[in-house]
């Protein structure tokens, strides 16, 4: 899941045909069914050469350097392509163009982040202008040097003002958030509980942690409570992907949290995620197998369907809450024998506000793209 393309900023015009692998009847009932084109919005490679775009988050409100409707992207690799060493956040406009939002140096962090900085898919932008991003760092791109990392809290101008450690945070891999008044509730997947010690073998210790942050006044958010709402997910180190474990998370309007259980090749559901007092363990299976092929990024579409992107091919899969896989879209058809087309290129994704498309990163050429 590494990338070797180092392209410059700018709009890259493209309109690639999208392969719809679902039936026409399913497409008519799906969110992604009407979308037939892919456009490349911009390179996600900043001046320092960071590659491997992971996280995707749409900016809800303009504040400081943040522009409403623009998209933040986190980079996981440095210019040498070492995993867990990327330190930049890039902001991409709705119609293209990109700029550096933050360049996060481990030496200048205001608090602890064990291991340093390596920005993951865990990325959210709150309505108040705070940005929270996960760090799962290495010093040389290998599992041997992984640190437990932290969550980094940045202000609206891209400066890190706080680090969050403890509270069950251990290798934060992906994240989603919901805001209620003066609180923001984060759901964070963690993939380092016993993983490195297992030496590549699967251990069933991946977790989902709920963090409630107080966001009142102009001060940095503070952790008010933490609860482990999911546990026992499979995870292991991997020479190509660094770590494989529970990845994408998305919260449905009814309070169900969906989790991309990558190792088990399924989408799991954790009920009452906002209010439960203990772990639902690995939850219940919404869908398993079928067109899933190592689901990574996950988002909930308008209307409630679940969108996931595969690690082992270039496909997006749409699943209904009842478990029907209603549509499949080929987002990346780049051939890389002996792997399947698009393998290792897809990570974070986010529906366009208003439901007119889906933003996603493409690690194959280090870009942010739009399915529309």
TINU-254041 format. One record per residue (C-alpha): residue number from 1; residue in three letters; z, x, y. Coordinates in steps of 0.2 Angstrom, whole numbers, padded with zeros to 4 digits. Each point is the difference from the previous one (the first is absolute). Layout:
N
REC   i  aa     z     x     y
REC NUM ala     Z     X     Y
...
***
This chain:
372
REC   i  aa     z     x     y
REC   1 unk  0000  0000  0000
REC   2 unk -0004  0014  0012
REC   3 unk -0014  0002  0012
REC   4 unk -0010  0015  0005
REC   5 unk -0010 -0008  0015
REC   6 unk  0005  0007  0017
REC   7 unk -0010 -0011  0013
REC   8 unk  0002 -0002  0019
REC   9 unk  0006 -0014  0010
REC  10 unk -0012 -0014  0005
REC  11 unk -0008 -0016 -0005
REC  12 unk -0010  0002 -0016
REC  13 unk -0012 -0014 -0001
REC  14 unk -0003 -0008 -0017
REC  15 unk -0003 -0016 -0008
REC  16 unk  0001  0002 -0019
REC  17 unk -0004 -0014 -0012
REC  18 unk  0016 -0006 -0009
REC  19 unk -0001 -0004 -0018
REC  20 unk  0008 -0017 -0004
REC  21 unk  0006  0000 -0018
REC  22 unk  0008 -0017 -0001
REC  23 unk -0009 -0016 -0004
REC  24 unk -0007 -0010  0015
REC  25 unk  0013 -0014 -0004
REC  26 unk  0014  0013  0002
REC  27 unk -0007  0007  0015
REC  28 unk -0001 -0017  0009
REC  29 unk  0019 -0001 -0003
REC  30 unk  0005  0017  0005
REC  31 unk  0004  0009  0016
REC  32 unk -0012  0015 -0002
REC  33 unk -0014 -0010 -0008
REC  34 unk -0009 -0003  0017
REC  35 unk  0000  0018  0005
REC  36 unk -0016  0009 -0005
REC  37 unk  0000  0016  0011
REC  38 unk  0010  0016  0002
REC  39 unk -0001  0009  0017
REC  40 unk  0008  0017  0003
REC  41 unk  0010  0000  0016
REC  42 unk  0005  0018  0002
REC  43 unk  0005  0016 -0008
REC  44 unk  0019  0002 -0002
REC  45 unk  0000  0019  0001
REC  46 unk  0009  0006  0015
REC  47 unk -0002  0017  0009
REC  48 unk  0012  0009 -0012
REC  49 unk -0011 -0005 -0015
REC  50 unk  0012 -0012 -0009
REC  51 unk -0009 -0010 -0014
REC  52 unk  0004 -0012 -0014
REC  53 unk  0004 -0016  0010
REC  54 unk  0013 -0011 -0008
REC  55 unk  0009 -0013  0011
REC  56 unk -0008 -0014  0010
REC  57 unk  0009 -0011  0013
REC  58 unk -0007 -0011  0013
REC  59 unk  0008  0001  0017
REC  60 unk  0007 -0017  0005
REC  61 unk  0003  0003  0019
REC  62 unk -0005  0013  0013
REC  63 unk  0014  0012  0005
REC  64 unk -0001  0018  0005
REC  65 unk -0014  0008 -0009
REC  66 unk -0001 -0014 -0012
REC  67 unk -0014 -0013  0003
REC  68 unk  0001 -0017 -0007
REC  69 unk -0013 -0003 -0014
REC  70 unk -0003  0018 -0003
REC  71 unk  0005  0008 -0017
REC  72 unk  0011  0014 -0004
REC  73 unk -0004  0012 -0014
REC  74 unk  0012  0013 -0008
REC  75 unk -0007  0016 -0008
REC  76 unk  0008  0007 -0016
REC  77 unk -0009  0017 -0002
REC  78 unk -0002  0014  0012
REC  79 unk -0017  0009  0004
REC  80 unk  0002  0011 -0016
REC  81 unk  0001 -0017 -0010
REC  82 unk  0018  0003 -0006
REC  83 unk  0008 -0016 -0004
REC  84 unk  0016 -0005  0009
REC  85 unk -0003  0011  0015
REC  86 unk -0010 -0012  0012
REC  87 unk  0010 -0003  0016
REC  88 unk -0012 -0010  0011
REC  89 unk -0002 -0018  0005
REC  90 unk -0017 -0005  0007
REC  91 unk -0003 -0016  0010
REC  92 unk -0017 -0008 -0003
REC  93 unk -0008 -0013  0011
REC  94 unk -0006 -0017 -0006
REC  95 unk -0018  0005  0004
REC  96 unk  0002  0018 -0004
REC  97 unk  0006  0016  0008
REC  98 unk  0016  0009 -0005
REC  99 unk  0014  0009  0009
REC 100 unk  0015  0010 -0005
REC 101 unk  0016 -0011  0001
REC 102 unk  0012  0013 -0007
REC 103 unk  0001  0018 -0007
REC 104 unk  0017  0001 -0009
REC 105 unk  0007  0017 -0002
REC 106 unk  0014  0002 -0013
REC 107 unk  0009  0013  0011
REC 108 unk  0002 -0012  0015
REC 109 unk  0007 -0015 -0010
REC 110 unk  0015 -0008  0008
REC 111 unk  0009 -0002 -0017
REC 112 unk -0001  0004 -0018
REC 113 unk -0016 -0002 -0011
REC 114 unk  0003  0009 -0016
REC 115 unk -0016  0011 -0004
REC 116 unk -0009 -0003  0017
REC 117 unk -0015 -0011  0005
REC 118 unk -0013 -0007 -0011
REC 119 unk -0005 -0017  0006
REC 120 unk -0003 -0014 -0013
REC 121 unk -0007 -0017 -0001
REC 122 unk  0017 -0007  0006
REC 123 unk -0005 -0005  0017
REC 124 unk  0005 -0014  0012
REC 125 unk -0001 -0004  0018
REC 126 unk  0013 -0012  0007
REC 127 unk -0004 -0012  0014
REC 128 unk  0013  0009  0011
REC 129 unk -0011  0016 -0001
REC 130 unk  0010  0010 -0013
REC 131 unk -0010  0008 -0013
REC 132 unk  0008  0004 -0017
REC 133 unk -0009  0011 -0012
REC 134 unk  0005  0008 -0017
REC 135 unk  0001  0018 -0004
REC 136 unk -0002  0007 -0018
REC 137 unk -0002  0019  0004
REC 138 unk -0005  0015 -0010
REC 139 unk -0001  0018  0006
REC 140 unk -0016  0005 -0011
REC 141 unk -0007 -0017 -0005
REC 142 unk  0008  0000 -0018
REC 143 unk  0013 -0010 -0008
REC 144 unk  0011  0016 -0002
REC 145 unk  0004  0000  0019
REC 146 unk  0002 -0018  0003
REC 147 unk  0014 -0006  0012
REC 148 unk  0009 -0017  0000
REC 149 unk -0007 -0003  0017
REC 150 unk  0005 -0014  0012
REC 151 unk -0006 -0013  0012
REC 152 unk -0005  0006  0017
REC 153 unk  0002 -0012  0015
REC 154 unk -0012  0004  0015
REC 155 unk  0000 -0008  0017
REC 156 unk -0015 -0008  0008
REC 157 unk -0006  0017  0006
REC 158 unk  0000  0008 -0017
REC 159 unk  0016  0010  0001
REC 160 unk  0012  0000 -0014
REC 161 unk  0017 -0006  0006
REC 162 unk  0009 -0003 -0017
REC 163 unk  0000  0004 -0018
REC 164 unk  0006 -0011 -0014
REC 165 unk  0007  0007 -0016
REC 166 unk  0012 -0006 -0013
REC 167 unk  0000 -0019 -0003
REC 168 unk -0010  0002 -0016
REC 169 unk -0014  0009  0009
REC 170 unk -0007  0013 -0013
REC 171 unk -0019  0003  0002
REC 172 unk -0005 -0014  0011
REC 173 unk -0018 -0005 -0006
REC 174 unk -0004 -0016  0008
REC 175 unk  0008 -0013  0011
REC 176 unk -0002 -0017  0008
REC 177 unk  0010 -0009  0014
REC 178 unk  0005 -0017  0007
REC 179 unk  0009 -0003  0016
REC 180 unk  0012 -0013  0004
REC 181 unk  0008  0000  0017
REC 182 unk  0009  0016  0003
REC 183 unk -0002  0006 -0017
REC 184 unk -0014  0008 -0010
REC 185 unk  0000  0000 -0019
REC 186 unk -0009  0014 -0009
REC 187 unk -0004  0000 -0019
REC 188 unk -0003  0018 -0005
REC 189 unk -0006  0006 -0017
REC 190 unk  0008  0016 -0007
REC 191 unk -0008  0012 -0013
REC 192 unk  0011  0015 -0002
REC 193 unk  0015 -0006 -0010
REC 194 unk  0000  0012 -0014
REC 195 unk -0019  0002  0001
REC 196 unk -0001  0019  0003
REC 197 unk  0013  0004 -0014
REC 198 unk -0011 -0010 -0012
REC 199 unk -0014  0013  0001
REC 200 unk -0014 -0013  0000
REC 201 unk  0008 -0012 -0012
REC 202 unk  0002 -0018  0005
REC 203 unk  0017 -0005  0005
REC 204 unk  0005 -0018  0004
REC 205 unk  0010  0003  0016
REC 206 unk -0011 -0005  0014
REC 207 unk  0008 -0011  0013
REC 208 unk -0003 -0012  0014
REC 209 unk  0013  0001  0014
REC 210 unk  0003 -0013  0014
REC 211 unk  0006  0007  0016
REC 212 unk  0005 -0011  0015
REC 213 unk -0002  0009  0016
REC 214 unk  0008 -0006  0017
REC 215 unk -0013  0000  0013
REC 216 unk  0010 -0007  0015
REC 217 unk -0001  0008  0017
REC 218 unk -0010  0016  0004
REC 219 unk  0008  0012 -0012
REC 220 unk -0007  0006 -0016
REC 221 unk  0002 -0012 -0015
REC 222 unk  0016  0002 -0010
REC 223 unk  0002 -0004 -0019
REC 224 unk  0012 -0015 -0002
REC 225 unk -0002 -0002 -0019
REC 226 unk -0009  0006 -0015
REC 227 unk -0003 -0009 -0017
REC 228 unk -0009  0005 -0015
REC 229 unk -0011 -0015 -0004
REC 230 unk -0011  0008 -0014
REC 231 unk  0003  0014 -0013
REC 232 unk -0006  0007 -0016
REC 233 unk -0018  0002  0005
REC 234 unk -0010  0014 -0009
REC 235 unk -0003  0016  0009
REC 236 unk -0006  0018 -0004
REC 237 unk -0007  0015  0009
REC 238 unk -0018  0003 -0001
REC 239 unk -0011  0015  0004
REC 240 unk -0013 -0010  0009
REC 241 unk  0010 -0013  0008
REC 242 unk  0017  0010  0002
REC 243 unk  0010 -0016 -0004
REC 244 unk -0005 -0016 -0009
REC 245 unk  0013 -0015  0002
REC 246 unk  0003 -0016  0008
REC 247 unk -0011  0000  0015
REC 248 unk -0006 -0015  0012
REC 249 unk  0011 -0014  0005
REC 250 unk -0003 -0016  0009
REC 251 unk  0011 -0015  0004
REC 252 unk -0006 -0018 -0002
REC 253 unk  0005 -0014  0012
REC 254 unk  0012 -0007 -0014
REC 255 unk  0010  0016 -0001
REC 256 unk -0008  0007 -0015
REC 257 unk -0003  0019  0000
REC 258 unk -0016  0006 -0009
REC 259 unk  0000  0018 -0007
REC 260 unk -0014  0010 -0006
REC 261 unk  0007  0007 -0016
REC 262 unk -0013  0014 -0002
REC 263 unk  0006  0007 -0017
REC 264 unk  0001 -0017 -0009
REC 265 unk -0017 -0005  0008
REC 266 unk  0007 -0016  0006
REC 267 unk  0006 -0010  0016
REC 268 unk  0018 -0005 -0001
REC 269 unk  0010 -0013  0010
REC 270 unk  0017  0001  0006
REC 271 unk  0007 -0017  0005
REC 272 unk  0011 -0003  0015
REC 273 unk -0002  0018  0006
REC 274 unk  0007 -0004  0017
REC 275 unk  0016 -0007 -0006
REC 276 unk  0004  0006 -0018
REC 277 unk  0016  0011 -0002
REC 278 unk -0006  0010 -0015
REC 279 unk -0015  0007 -0009
REC 280 unk -0013 -0011 -0008
REC 281 unk -0004  0016 -0011
REC 282 unk -0019  0000 -0002
REC 283 unk -0002 -0018  0005
REC 284 unk -0012 -0012 -0009
REC 285 unk -0018  0004 -0003
REC 286 unk -0012 -0009  0011
REC 287 unk -0016  0008 -0008
REC 288 unk -0002  0015 -0012
REC 289 unk -0016  0009 -0005
REC 290 unk -0017 -0009  0003
REC 291 unk -0008  0008  0015
REC 292 unk  0016  0009  0005
REC 293 unk -0003  0019 -0003
REC 294 unk  0016  0008  0006
REC 295 unk  0004 -0011  0016
REC 296 unk  0006  0010  0015
REC 297 unk -0001 -0007  0017
REC 298 unk  0005 -0019  0001
REC 299 unk  0000 -0013  0014
REC 300 unk  0002 -0019  0001
REC 301 unk -0015 -0008  0007
REC 302 unk  0000 -0016  0011
REC 303 unk  0002 -0014 -0012
REC 304 unk  0011  0010 -0011
REC 305 unk -0011  0009 -0012
REC 306 unk  0004  0017 -0005
REC 307 unk -0012  0015  0004
REC 308 unk  0001  0016 -0010
REC 309 unk -0010  0016 -0001
REC 310 unk -0003  0010 -0015
REC 311 unk  0004  0018 -0003
REC 312 unk -0011  0002 -0015
REC 313 unk -0016 -0007  0008
REC 314 unk -0006 -0006  0018
REC 315 unk  0004 -0018 -0002
REC 316 unk  0010 -0013  0009
REC 317 unk  0008 -0014 -0010
REC 318 unk  0005 -0017  0007
REC 319 unk  0013 -0009 -0010
REC 320 unk  0007 -0018  0003
REC 321 unk  0019 -0002  0000
REC 322 unk -0003 -0009 -0017
REC 323 unk -0007  0016 -0007
REC 324 unk -0019 -0004  0000
REC 325 unk -0010  0015  0005
REC 326 unk -0012 -0010  0011
REC 327 unk -0011  0014  0007
REC 328 unk -0004  0018 -0002
REC 329 unk -0009  0011  0014
REC 330 unk -0007  0017 -0003
REC 331 unk  0006  0009  0016
REC 332 unk -0006  0018 -0005
REC 333 unk -0014  0003 -0013
REC 334 unk  0000  0019  0003
REC 335 unk -0004  0007 -0017
REC 336 unk  0012  0014 -0006
REC 337 unk -0003  0002 -0019
REC 338 unk  0009  0000 -0012
REC 339 unk  0011 -0011  0011
REC 340 unk -0005 -0018  0004
REC 341 unk -0009 -0003  0017
REC 342 unk  0012  0001  0014
REC 343 unk  0015  0006 -0010
REC 344 unk  0013  0008  0011
REC 345 unk -0007 -0006  0017
REC 346 unk  0010 -0016  0004
REC 347 unk  0018 -0001  0006
REC 348 unk  0006 -0011  0015
REC 349 unk -0008 -0016  0006
REC 350 unk  0004 -0014  0012
REC 351 unk -0008 -0017  0004
REC 352 unk -0008 -0001  0017
REC 353 unk  0011 -0011  0011
REC 354 unk -0009 -0017  0000
REC 355 unk -0006  0002 -0018
REC 356 unk -0018  0007  0005
REC 357 unk  0001  0015 -0012
REC 358 unk  0010  0014 -0008
REC 359 unk  0003  0017  0006
REC 360 unk  0002  0014 -0013
REC 361 unk  0000  0019  0000
REC 362 unk -0013  0010 -0010
REC 363 unk  0007  0016 -0007
REC 364 unk -0018  0005 -0006
REC 365 unk -0006  0003  0018
REC 366 unk  0017 -0001  0010
REC 367 unk -0005 -0016  0010
REC 368 unk  0007 -0017  0004
REC 369 unk -0012 -0013 -0005
REC 370 unk -0002 -0019  0002
REC 371 unk -0004 -0013 -0013
REC 372 unk -0008 -0014  0009
***
